[in-house]
Amino acid sequence: MKKQRESQCTQKTISLLSPLGTIQVSGCENGVHTIQILMDVAPAERSSAAPLSCVVTDSPAETSPEMQRCVEWLQAYFTEPQTAGSLPLPAFHHPALQGDAFTSRVLQVLLRDVKFGETVSYKRLAEMAGNPRAVRAVGGAMRRNPVPLLIPCHRVISSSGQSGPYMSGRGDHLKQWLLTHERQRGEG
């Protein structure tokens, strides 16, 4: 039944240029389905002195209020990140974020309890989600997060303090950038 409802959505995509490269936000009138970080900017070209901005580069003629809310949140996160926490998040419309599945529970706990500039270990997040033995399942939930940045899977690190993989290891440099961005901007 969920799949049928999902397929009836008319999804639209908005592209934004951010310090991470191009970000594509897909969603419908009911909410955001996915956020993809395309990694089209090589790490060597990403300067820490570059202006922090997030500008729309491609957008459908009509944008749902939820998609617009997502764009505004992302723009605030990159330009004035300390204000992003006070902005309302868009509605999410992805099956991984619905229901009582462990993945959904972990992502909701992460969103609700791990604030801007904070980190949490995979083990601690498993405990917070009610299953202390599910450390590997927490890692799987992070890999399946359909809306990175909004649900901050970059804030989940290993118990040793190492950052751990991001985007299946392809985006480790982005995770480091995001954590540094939040630490530096949170102090200012």
N, C-alpha and C positions, 0 to 999 in steps of 0.2 A: 504494500500500500504506500509506504514512504517513497519508494523508488518512482511510482507512478506520479505522485504529487511533485516530486523533484523534477521529473522530465517535462512537466507542464510549465515550468518556469521559462520565462523569456529572459535569458541572461544577456547582460551587456558588459563590456569591458572598458575600463578606464586605464590609461597608461600614465605614469608619473615618472619624472626624472628626479632621482634622489641621490644623496651621497653614496648610496649602495649600488647605484646603477638604476636601470629601469625596473619599476614595480608595476605589475599588472593586477588590478583589482577587478574581480568578476562577481557579479551579483544580479539580483532581480529586485522586483518591487518589495519582496518579503525580507530581503537582507543580503548580506555579503556571503558569497559561496567560498571564494578562495582569494588568497593573496599570493602572488608569485614574485620572487626576487630573481630577475633574469641573469644577474651577474655578467652584464655586458661591458663592465668597466674593469679593466685589469687592476689588481691591488696596487701596483706600482703607479698607476695613474690617479689613484684616489689620494688626494693630498689632505692631510689633517688641517691644513690652512685654508682649504677650499671653503667657499661660503656654504653654510648649511641651509639648504632649501629643498623644497619638494614641489615641483611645478607640474601641472597637468600638461601632457604633450599630445594626448589623443583622448577624446571623449565622445560618446554618442550625443546626439542632439538633445535627447531627453534623458535626464539622470534621476533615478529614484531618490527620495529623501535619505534612505539608508546608505546608498552609495555616496551621496554628497557628504553625509556625516562621516563616513570612512575617510574620504579625501581630506576633509577638514582636520580629522584626528591625526592622520599621517603628516600633514603639513605642520601641525603644531608640534608633533613629536620631533621632527627634524629641526625646526627653527627655534622653538621655545619649549623644549621637552618637559620642563617642570610644570607647564600648564596642561599638558596632554591628559594627566590624571584627573583633572577636573572637568574635562569634556565628556559628554555622553558617548559611549561606544555605539556603533551601529548594531542592529539586530543581525544575528548570524543565521544563515539558512543553508546549512550543510549537515548531512546525516551524521557525521562524526561528532557533532556538537549537540545532538538531540538524544533524549532518552537517558537510561541509567547505565549504559556500558561504561566499563572502567576507563576507556580512553576519554570519553566525555567528562567523567567525574574528575579525572586528573587535570584535564585542560581547564575546567571550571574552577577547581581549587587554585591552580596556578594563576589564573586571571584574577581571582578574588583576593588571594592572600599574599602574593609576592609582588611587592610594590616597586615602583620606579627606583632604580639604583641598587636594588637588593638582588641577591642571588640565593639559590636553594640547591641542595644536592639532590640527585636522583633518589637517593635513599630517603632523605627527609620528605621529599614530595610524595613518595609512596606511603610513608607514615601518615602524612597529612590527608591523603586520599583514602585512608582506612585500610590499607593492606601493606604493612611494612616489608613483606617478603616479595613484593612485586616490583623490585627495582628495574629489572629488564623490561617489564611491561610499561613502566614509565618512559623508558627510552623509546619504546615502540610508539607510545602516545605522542612523544615529541616529534618523531618522524612523520606521524600522520596528521599533525596540526595543520589544518587547512588555511588558517589565518595567522601566520607568523607576524610578529610585530604587535598586532592587536592582542593576541594571546602570547605572552612573551617567553617563548620556549628558549630564547637566547639567554635567559636568566638562570637556566638549569645547568649546573656544573657537577663535576664528579666530587666525591667525598674528599679526594686528595687536594682539591682546590684548582685542579686543572680545568680548563674550560670545557673539554669534551667536544664531540663532533657537532657540527651544525650543517644542516642540509646534506646529510649523509657524508659529511667530511669535505664536501666541495666548498662549503661556505665558512670554514673555520675562521678565516680572516674577517669575514663579516661579523661573526659573533664577537670577536675581539673588539672590532670597531664599535659595535653596539654597546658592549659593556663599558668601554672607555667613554663613549659619548654620554652615557647615563651618569657615570661617576663624575666626569668633568662638569657637565651641565647641571647636575644636582647640587654641586657645591657653589655654583655661581649665583 
